[in-house]
Amino acid sequence: MNSEISVLKQYIDESEKIVFFGGAGVSTESGIPDFRSQDGLYHQKYDYPPETILSADFFFGHTKAFYDFYRDKMLCLDAQPNAAHLKLAEWEREGRLLAVVTQNIDGLHQKAGSKNVFELHGSVHRNRCLTCKKSFSAEFILNSKAVPRCDCGGLVSRPAHAVNSRP
Ligand SMILES: [Zn+2]
């Protein structure tokens, strides 16, 4: 075990009230790519880098292109929690972990059993009509064509998009 990991382990072993703050690295082992590390694949297939596609300005300016990317790359509904998600959920059950704060939108902490999860950028599982606020599932987004619309004609999105989803 390298020294940084052993120091971290010591902190955790000595702690009774842990709050975990995580981002994309937690989910990469579940097969969800870290979109901020740009690689050739995205540049070949998409006209914009992922960083741009995930910005609020892009969402409102190029909504169909956003959803093409989102359905193709971000709605990994078959992804399963990995050892990190499961360990955090175990610590919560033991009463040692108070909360998970995450930048991820994949819902894997809850799938692993964590209850107190704060999702800073929303969740693929919570979508709402930006006009009438009706809720929609991730499956609705996945099965939508082009731009997902509510019965009322409003645009359906993660709530985070409307306010603070700039990566
Ligand atoms: Zn609506």
Residues whose N, C-alpha, C, O or C-beta is under 5 A from the ligand:
A	BS01	ZN	C129 T131 C132 K133 K134 C150 C152 G154
